Amino acid sequence: MQAGALIFILIFNLFGINFQASSVQFEVRDVVAFYTYGKNVTFQARINPPTGVEAVDLMIQPEGQTTRIEPVSWTTSGEILFDYDLVAHPLRPFGRTYYWFRLVTDGGEITTPSYWFDYVDNRFTWQKLTNEYFEIQWQGEDRTFGQQVQNIATTALDSAQKVLPIAPPLPLKIFIYANAEDLQSALPGIAETWAAGHASPDLKVILLSIAEGPERSLELERQLPHEIMHILEYELVGSQYGNVPVWLREGIASIAELYPNADYARVLETAQQKDSLIAMENLCSAFPRDAGSAFLAYAQSTSFVRYIYQTYGSTALVNLLRQYQLGLGCKEGVQTGLGISLSELENDWRVDSLSVSPVAKAMKSLSPYLFVALLVLLVPLVLAFARPRAEEKPV
C-alpha cells in the first residue's frame, strides 16, 4: 500500500494537479478597528468571495486575558461591520488587544492572521517623549514637563532598584493625567475613588494624576518610584504577583518613594494612642476601601516594611517575595522567609518603630484579667467590712 501511495503522489506531481487550486480561495481584507475609549470598538472587514461562507466569528483577546468569541454577520457583498460594547465588556486600559476572524465555509474552517491595536485613552490629546527606558505621555502643551518627568523617572528607577535590585522590562510606559478624576474615569471598576496613581505591572504601564502647581515635582518624586516599584515586584514574582500580601507590595513601593509621606507618622501616632492600629494579618489580602482606613493601612505597611528592610536587609525582601512566588500564604511566607512568625514580627516592629513598651503592652492585654482578679479579691473584703458586728458586752 505504501508503494501504491507513492506512485499516486508521483502521478499527481508529474501532471501538476493541485487540489487547492480547484477549491475557492477565501480571504479577509480591508481589516480595521477603531474605538471610542470606554464606549465601543468598531471592527470592519471584507470577505472575498462571500458565497460559500457559512459562519464568521470575531476573536478578541485583550493582553493577559482570555479570548472572547463574537459571532458576526456580513452583507451579500461580504462587508463586516461589528460594534463591540466596551461598557459590557471592558478592554484592559492601555493594553494591547489582539483580534482575528474565523470563517466556517463549505470547504472547511479558515483562520485569518492576528491583528492588534493599543487601547489608549483617546479622549485626550497626549504629548510624547521617549528614550530607551521610558515612553512618557502627558496632557497639556508644556514640553518641558515631559523632560522633567523623564529626569525624575530615571532617579526613581535608580531608587527603586536600590531596594529591589531587579532589572526592569523596558521601556516603561508612563501616562500622566492632569487630575485624579480623569484618571479614575479611565479605570472604571479598577481604581479607588481616592487613587492618584495606578500600575499595570504585566503591561509595564504606569498611570499618574499630577495637577499643575507648586507641589507638582514633589508629587512626581513620590508617585513615580512607588509605581515603578510595583513593576519591579511583578518582574520578580510574575504571575504570583496577586499572591504577595498587599502590605508587602505597598510597603516596598512606599519605602522607594523619594519623599515619604509626612502624614504617615502622625496617623500612626494617633492610631497607636487610640489603640486602632490594624493587625497586619488583616492587611494580607486587601486594604480597607474607605479613604481614612486605607491611609492608615498604607502608613502601617510603609513603617512595617521599612522595619523589615532596615533589620533584615534588601536580600531578605527579595527572599520574602520569593516565598510568595512559590505560592505560600501570608503567614507562611513570613515564617519561611524570615524565620519568625508574622505576629512576632509585628510585635517587634511595634516595640522598635512605634516605641510601644512590651511591659505596657503586656499590661494592656492583661488588664481585663487583672480587673476580674481585683474584683475577686475586693468583694470579700467589702462584704466583711459591711457585715454588722455584734455589740461587745461591758466587763
C-alpha positions, 0 to 999 in steps of 0.5 A: 500500500505504501508503494501504491501511495507513492506512485499516486503522489508521483502521478499527481506531481508529474501532471501538476494537479493541485487540489487547492487550486480547484477549491475557492480561495477565501480571504479577509481584507480591508481589516480595521478597528477603531474605538471610542475609549470606554464606549465601543470598538468598531471592527470592519472587514471584507470577505472575498468571495462571500458565497460559500461562507457559512459562519464568521466569528470575531476573536478578541483577546485583550493582553493577559486575558482570555479570548472572547468569541463574537459571532458576526454577520456580513452583507451579500457583498461580504462587508463586516461591520461589528460594534463591540460594547466596551461598557459590557465588556471592558478592554484592559486600559492601555493594553494591547488587544489582539483580534482575528476572524474565523470563517466556517465555509463549505470547504472547511474552517479558515483562520485569518492572521492576528491583528492588534491595536493599543487601547489608549485613552483617546479622549485626550490629546497626549504629548510624547517623549521617549528614550530607551527606558521610558515612553512618557505621555502627558496632557497639556502643551508644556514640553518641558514637563515631559523632560522633567518627568523623564529626569525624575523617572530615571532617579526613581528607577535608580531608587527603586532598584536600590531596594529591589535590585531587579532589572526592569522590562523596558521601556516603561510606559508612563501616562500622566493625567492632569487630575485624579478624576480623569484618571479614575474615569479611565479605570472604571471598576479598577481604581479607588475613588481616592487613587492618584496613581495606578500600575499595570505591572504585566503591561509595564504601564504606569498611570499618574494624576499630577495637577499643575502647581507648586507641589507638582515635582514633589508629587512626581518624586513620590508617585513615580518610584512607588509605581515603578516599584510595583513593576519591579515586584511583578518582574520578580514574582510574575504571575504570583504577583496577586499572591504577595500580601498587599502590605508587602507590595505597598510597603516596598513601593512606599519605602522607594518613594523619594519623599515619604509621606509626612502624614504617615507618622502622625496617623500612626501616632494617633492610631497607636494612642487610640489603640486602632492600629490594624493587625497586619494579618488583616492587611494580607489580602486587601486594604480597607476601601474607605479613604481614612482606613486605607491611609492608615493601612498604607502608613502601617505597611510603609513603617512595617516594611521599612522595619523589615528592610532596615533589620533584615536587609534588601536580600531578605525582601527579595527572599520574602517575595520569593516565598510568595512566588512559590505560592505560600500564604501570608503567614507562611511566607513570613515564617519561611522567609524570615524565620519568625512568625508574622505576629512576632514580627509585628510585635517587634516592629511595634516595640522598635518603630512605634516605641510601644513598651512590651511591659505596657503592652503586656499590661494592656492585654492583661488588664481585663484579667487583672480587673476580674482578679481585683474584683475577686479579691475586693468583694470579700473584703467589702462584704466583711467590712459591711457585715454588722458586728455584734455589740461587745458586752461591758466587763 
